[in-house]
Amino acid sequence: MFCSNCGTQIPDDSNFCPKCGKPQRNGLNTTSQEVRYERIVKIQQTVIKRKPDFFFFIGGATWIYVAIAVGSQGQYEAARSPEFIEEGSWLFFDSNSSHDRNKKAKEWAFDQLIRQLSVDGWESTGRDNFGEYTFRRRVR
């Protein structure tokens, strides 16, 4: 079965959609017991500062991850990671060490974002069809 509101595939016996919270059956009492959720619609990597490029050197950049949510008031920034630096590399002498440091920095920043979402009451709902992490938070 698919949610009549957002199209998410849900179990056939569901009374409510776990993604958007909309009732799925006629006659459900939703006046006082309806559970509504905000949800994270995307986590994007955003550059905030770029280092200049020099001859034979590809400059690095400072990045953050930003979690964009949607609620009753529209889209908003739910959380952001600490800054992380992606090092540049020498054009002809790129080493695996800079690649490994960049990968670890990105993973650390992403983990910090996920922790912040958890502290703020967001719960993971797994991954969507594109492999993106999904989260929801009950509207108070």
N, C-alpha and C positions, 0 to 999 in steps of 0.2 A: 504494500500500500504506500501511497505517496501523500505527503502533507498537502492539504487543499490550499494552504496559504503560501508556503515557501518552496514546495516541491521536493523536500527532503524525503528520502526513502525511510520509512518507519515500520515497526512491527504491525501486523494486521490487527492486533488487539489493543493498539494504543488509543487512549482517550485524548491525549494531548501530544503535540509535536515536541520532542525533546530539544529541537533547535530554536523554534520561534515561540513555543508555548501556546499556540492556538488550539482550541478544541477540535477534535476530529469526528465527533459523533453528535448527532442532533439530540437535543433534550438534556444535555449536560448542564448542571447548574454552575454557571461560570461567573455569577455576579460577585460573590465574595471569596470564592476559592480559586479563581483563575490565577494560574501562575504565569507571570510574564518574564521574559528574559531579554537582556541586552546580549549582543554577541559581538565577538571580534570578527570583523570582515576581512582583515588582512594584516599581516606583519610585513612591513617593508623596511628595506635597508636604505638609509638615506645618507648621502655625503653632506657633511657640514663644513668641511674645510679641505681644500685640495692643495698639496704641495706643488711648487712649480717644477716643470720638467726641465732637465738640463741635457746637454749633449751626451748621448749614450746612456742616459739614466731616465728611467720612467718614474716620475714622482709618485709618492704615496698619497694617502688621503686619510682624514679622520671621519669616521662613520658612526652612526647609531642605528639601532633597530627601533622602530616605532610601531606600536600596536594600535590599529585604527578600529574603533568600535562603532556600532550603530545602536541607538536607543530611540526612545520616543521623541527626542529633540533632534534626531538626525545623527550624522557622523561626528565623532570627536576622537581626540587622542586619549587612549585609555592608559598607556604607560610608554616609557621609553627606556632603553638600555643605557648603561654608561657608555661613554665614548670609547671607541677602539681605533687603533691606528693600523692601517694597512700599509706596510712598508713597500716602497718602490723596489725595483730590482735593476741591476746592471743589464743592459740590453743583451750583451753577448756572454755574460758570466753569471747568469742567474743560478743561484744555488737553491737547493731544496730547503736549506735552513730558513730562508726568509719566507718561503711558502708555508713551512710548518708553523712558524711564528704567527703568520697571518691567519692560518686556519685555527690555531688555538685561541687567538684573540677574538675571532668571530664567534667561536663556540662559547667562550666565556661570556661574552656580551649577550648572546642569545639566551644562555642559561640564566643570567641575571634578570633579563626581561621576563622570562617564564616565572621565576621566583617572585618578582614584583607583582605580576598578575595574580599569582596564587595568594599572596599577602593581601591583595586588594579584593579578594573574594571571587575571583574568576575560577571556574572549574574547566578542566580540559574535557572536551567531548570527542577527542581522537583526531583523526585527519580526514580531510575531505577527499573527493575524487582526484584532486590534483596533488595530493601529498602534503597540503598545507595544514598546519595545526589549527584546530578550531577550539574556541572557548565560549562559555556563556556565563552570565551572572544574573541571578534573580533580581528583578526590579523590586525595590522596597517601597 
